[in-house]
Amino acid sequence: MKPHEVISAWKGDKQFGEMARRAAALKKAGQSAEQIVAAITAEFGPPPQLATLRDAPRPFRVYGEIGADIEPGAVAQLELAMRLPVAERGALAPDAHVGYALPIGGIVALSNAISPMFVGVDIGCRMAASVFDCAPEEFLRHRGPLFADLKAVTTFGAGAERKIRADHAVLEDERWSLTNQSRGLRAKAAAQLGTSGAGNHFAELVVGERIGDDPTVPERFCALLTHSGSRGVGYAIANYYARLAAQETARRAKVPKQYEWLDLDSEAGAEYFALMELAGAFAKANHDTIHAAFARRSGLTPARHIENFHNFAWVEDGLVVHRKGATPAGKGVLGIIPGSMATNSYIVAGNGNPESLQSASHGAGRRFSRTEARNTISMADVRRLLAERDVLAEGVAVDEAPQAYKDVERVIELQVAASLITPIARMRPVAVIMAGEKGED
């Protein structure tokens, strides 16, 4: 047996390299495995007693019928998270589906711990709406030129950069100088500012009507609705600190891969929290840039701006609340729950329900995985539905087809019944841009 295998019980200890060298020297001197272990114990102390998963999960609430509204695999992922030694409370929103580690739609409160994989790789991804106080009929009359304006100010795709650089105060944020990594990421942020990612990110023009009691939202209105995140910046931060969390957790606990965490009060945990917030600020800046450019080009003046975000962690009531594909829904907090490129989206107000950790869904949620969608839905089916709903669309891909998503009306209904949200306005898409796939258009 090799020396490092003899002392494998200490693996993860910060001094493991030194221990391995000492073990190698002892073996060379003719010591047995038992003698090496005894010597390492005497010199460095006994191996750490690793924490393990709890036998039973901590309490969590599921919103929706398992097997009908929510796939059992998503529930299993949340249940596993709730068995972590640092887990306290959890919930699963009705748009939930299987993700990496924590399911999309998963809400988990940890004690003094933050998990980069529970936040997700698109840190601070958000929805934003600029509400214009204009008649839908007028908006639709000029839909073609307005859609051209939107296409002129947006750029989509993995790694996409703007041809003409934008500017925003976020680029002067002092947190860019926090670490070597963040200093290097500032240039990427400058290049990608005002762009949107691939997959389910979109920009769409909608017409809407108020259905709730909020007088700050016009009775009939038009809006620009966008969904995008922190681009390459958030992805890099997430992956770096996920690897660090795996190393740190290995010293203290034995848990499944991607379920690791950082102590919030550790140097690495504090660093990640600060850079997570920076990535969130950058995600917001992308929306700010797109919305401002569209308003300038179209000549429309926003009467109201609404946004909410997911893939983030908040310190609330002494716990670190992770919302991966779920959004804050505190009492009176406005949010946006989108459907798909051919279905309604909603502006909602949170009801502050403690059972959901004051959270709500971030959208309708996927009914089919991307692979299932590509295998079961044709582009002709998608085009036919968009034509039926009178939606102009570019960048359409079958894996983001409306048919691949759950019924947003059911998702809203479940949350209203559970007193998580109160709908304020309903919006329908009239022109949509998505990242698409090469060769689809």
N, C-alpha and C positions, 0 to 999 in steps of 0.2 A: 504494500500500500504506500502510495506517495505521501510525503510529509504533510502537504496541504489537505489531503484526504483524512489523515489521522486526526487533524484538528478542525474538521469541518463544522463541529458544533459551535465554533467561534466565528464562522463565516458571517460577514456583515459588520463585525467589530472594526472600528477605525484603526486599530492596531494589528489587524489581521496580517498585513504584509510583514510586519516585524515578527509576529508570531510564527509565520511560515518559514522565515529565514532561520529563526531559532530552532524550529522543529527539524529543519533540514540538517542543521549542524549537529543536533542530538542524534539523528539517525545515522549520520556519517560516523559519529563516535561509537556506534554500535548499540544505541539504546533501542529497546523494544517499543512497540506502539503504546503499551500501557505506561511505560516509563516516560515516554514523550508527553502523553496527556497529563501525567502527574506533575511533570516539570513545568509545563505551560500553565497549569492551574495554579501552581505555587508562585510563579512569576507574574502572571497577568490576571489572576483571579478565575473563578469558575465561569463556564460559558453562560451567556445570558439565558434567562428563562423567557422564551418568546411567548407573547400573547397569541391567542388563537381566536377563531370565529366563535361567537356565542352559539350555544346549542339551539337557542330559539331567537327569532328576530325581534327587535324592538318594535313598538306599535307603529303601524302605518295604515293609511286609509286609501282605498282604491275607488275611483269615481268612474263607474261604468260596469257593465256586466262582463266578467271574465269569460273569454271564449266567444263573445259576440261583439262587444265594443272594444275589448282589449285582449290581445293575444296573450296566452299564458306565459310565453317566454319573457315578456316584459315584466310581468309580475314576479317571475322567478329571479330576474336580475335585481329588481328592487329588494326582494326578500333577502338575497345574498348580501346586498349592501347594508341592510338593517341588522345583519349579524356581526358586523365589524365591531371591535371593542370600543370604538369611538362614536358609534352611531347612537342617536337618541330618539329621533322621531322621523317619520316620512310620510309621503303621499304620492299618488300616481294620478296624473290628470287624464281625462278621457281621450286625449289625442295620442296617448302613449303607444309606443312601439319599440321593438328591440333596437338597442344601440350598442356602443362600445362601453362596457362596464355598466354604468348607470343607464337605464333606458331613457330614450327621448320621452319627455313628459314626467321624468322622475324628479322628486323633491326630497332632499335628505338634509337633516340637521345633524351636524357633527359637533362633538365637544372639543373645543380648542384645536381643531384640525381642519385643514383644507386640502381637498383632493383635486389635483389638476385634471384628472380624467373625469371626475364628476362635474366639473365646470364644462369641459369639452374643448375641442381644438379651435373652434370658431368663437373665441372669447368675445362676449359682449354683443353677439349678433342681435339685431333689433329690427323692429318695425317702426316706420315713421310715416305720418300722414300730414300733408299740407292741405288744409280745407279751404276751398275757395267759395266765397259767397256769390255764386252765379247760378243762373238757372240751368238745370241739366239740358234743356232743349238747346240753349245757346252753346253749351259745351259740346254737345253732340253734333251741332251744325258745323263746328270747326274741328271736329275730331281728327281729320286727316292731318291738317297743319300742326295741331297740338301734338299728335303722335310723332310727327317729323321733328318737332322741337325736342321731345323727350329722347328720341334716338340720337339726336345731335349732342346731347349733354351726358350720355351714359356710356359706360364701357363695361362689358361683362367677360368673365372667364377666369380660370385658374391662372395666376401669374400675370393677369392683365394689368397694363399700366396706361396712364393717360398720355396722349400724344403731346398735349399742351399742359404743363404742370399747373396745378391749382395751389392755392395758399390757404392756410388756416392756422389759427392760434395754437392748435394742438401741436404743431411742429416745434413750437418754442417751449413746450412743457419740460420742466426741469427733470422729470423722471426719465427722460431719454438717457440721461447721464448716470443713471443708477448703477448699471453693470456694463461689463464689456459687451455682452450680448445686446443690450438695449441701445447702446451707443451705435453699434453696427446696424441695428434695425431702423434707425431714423431715416437713412437714405431710402430704404425700401418703402417706408411710410410716405415719404415725399413723392416717390414715383407712383404709388398706388392710390394716393389721396383722391377721393371722388369716384372710385371704381367699385364694382360689385363682383362677387365671386361667381363660381359655377353652381351647378346643382339647382337647388330650390330658391336661389336668390332671384329677385325680380324687381321690375319697376312697372307700375300700371296706373292707368287713368281710370277713375271710377266715378259713378254718379250715385248719390246717396240720399237717404231721407232719415230724419230724426224719428226714432220710435220710443225714446225715453223722455225724461223730464229735464235734461240739461239744456238750459236756454243758450249756453255759449256755443252750441253746435246749431247751425242754421237748420230750418225745417227741411229745406231741399238744398242740396249742395253738390259740388264736384270736388274731386281731390286727386292729388298725386300720392300714391301709396308705394313705399319702397321697403324691400327686405334685403339687408346685407349685413356684413360683419366686419371683423378686424383684419381680414385678408391674410397676407403672408406674415404680418406682424404677430397676430394672435396665434397662428399655427406654430411659429417658431418658439414662442414663449411657452405654449402648452407642451410641446414635445420635450423641450429642455427640462422643464420642471417636473414633468411626468417621470422622466428617467431619474431625476434626483429624488423624487418621492419614493420610487422603487428601491433605491439604495438605502434611504433613511429608514423606511419601514422594515426592510429586511433585518435591521439591527434590533428591532423591537417586537416584531410580530410576523406570524406566518399567515399570509392572506393570499387570495387569488391574484393573478396578474391583472393590472389596471385598477385594482381596488386599493391602491396605496395612497398615503397621505403625507402631508408635512405638518408638524406642529405649528400652529399659527404664531406662537411667540418665539419660534426659532428664527435664526437669521435667514435661512432659506424660505421659510414660510412667510416671513414679513416681506421679503423680496418679491416672492411670487404674488402676494396680495397686491403690492404696489404696482407691479407690472401688469397684473390682470386689470386693475383699474385704468392704467394707461391704455391698454388695448381696448377697453370699453370706450374710453374717451376718443380713441382713434376711429372706432366703429361709428360713433356718433358724428364725428367730423366728416366721414364719408357721406352720410345722409345729408348733413348740413350743406355740403358742397353741391350735391346733386340737386337738392330742392331749391337752393339759391340760384343755381344756373338755369333751372327750368323756369322759375318765376321771372328772371330777367329776360329770357328769350321769348317767353310766351306773353309777357305783359300782364299776367295774372298776379293779383295781390292776395297772399294768404290771410284768411280771417282767423285761423286757428291752427296751431301746430300741436300734434299729439304723437307721442312715441313711447314705446316700452321695450324692454330687452330681456334676453334669456341667455343661457350659457354663462352663468356668473355666480358669484357667491357673495352673500351679504351677512354681516354680523347683526343678528336680531335676537333680543332677549337672552344674551349671553351665549348663543349658539351660532355656528357658522352654517347658514342655510344655503344649500346648493340648489339651483334651479336649472336643470339641463333640459332645454326645450320646454320650459315652463316660465311663467312671468309673475312678478309681484302683483297681488290683487288686494292690497290694503284698502281699508274703508275709504271710498271715494276716489281711489287712484284710477285714472283713466288708462285704458290699454287698447290694443288692437288685436283681434283674432282673425287672421285671414283664412279663407277657404282654399280655393284653387283658382287657376286662370279662367275658369268658366263658372264659378259659383260665388255666392255672396261672401263678403267679409263683414266684420262687426267692430264697431267701437263700443267698448264696455266700461263699466265702472266696477271696481272691486268692492266686495262686501266685507272684507277683513275677516273671513272665516278662519278661526284658529285651527280647525281640524285639517285644513289643507295647507297649514303654515302660511296662511294669507297668500295663496298662490292660485293661478289659473292656467289653462292651456295656452300654448303659444301659437296654435293653429288648429287645423282640422286633424292633422296627423295622417301618416301613411297607412293605407289599406294593404298595398302590395309593396314588397321590396323593389328596388330598382331592377333587379334581375327578373323578378316575376312580372313586373310591368312590361319589360321588353319582350318577354316570352308570350304575353297574353293580350297585349294591346297593339293595334296597328296605327301607323301614322294617319291612315285614312279615317280611322275611328275618331282620332283626336281632331282632325280638320273638320270632320262632319259636325262634331259637337260644338266646336267653336263657331262654325257658321250658323248653326241653329240658335246659339245664344247671342249672335251678332257681336262677336269679340274679334277685333283685329289683333293679330299676334305675330311676333317674330321670335326666333330663337327657341322654337318649340322642340321638345324632345319627348319621346314616349315614356321615359322613366319619370317625367314630371307631369304626365297626362292627368287631367281632372279625374279620370276613372281610377287612377292609382291612389286617390285620397279618400279618406272617410267622409261621411256626410256631415258637413259643418253644422247643419241645422240640428242634428242629433247631438253633436258635441256641445253646442250652445245650450240645448235643452237640458242635458244632464247637469251642466254647471248652474243653470238657473234653478233647477229643482233642488240642488244641494246648497243653494244660497251662497255660491262662490262669487257670482257676478250679477250685474244688472245691465242688460243691453241698452245702449244709448242711441245707436244709429246702425242702419243696414246699408251696405254699399255693394253695387254690382260692377264688375269690370267691363270696360268698353274697349280698352286697348292695352296690350300686355307685351313686355319685352322680358325674355328669359335668356339664360346663357346658351341653351341649346347644345347641340352636338354637331361636330363637323359633318357636313353633307346632308343635314336634315332639311335645310331650307332650300 
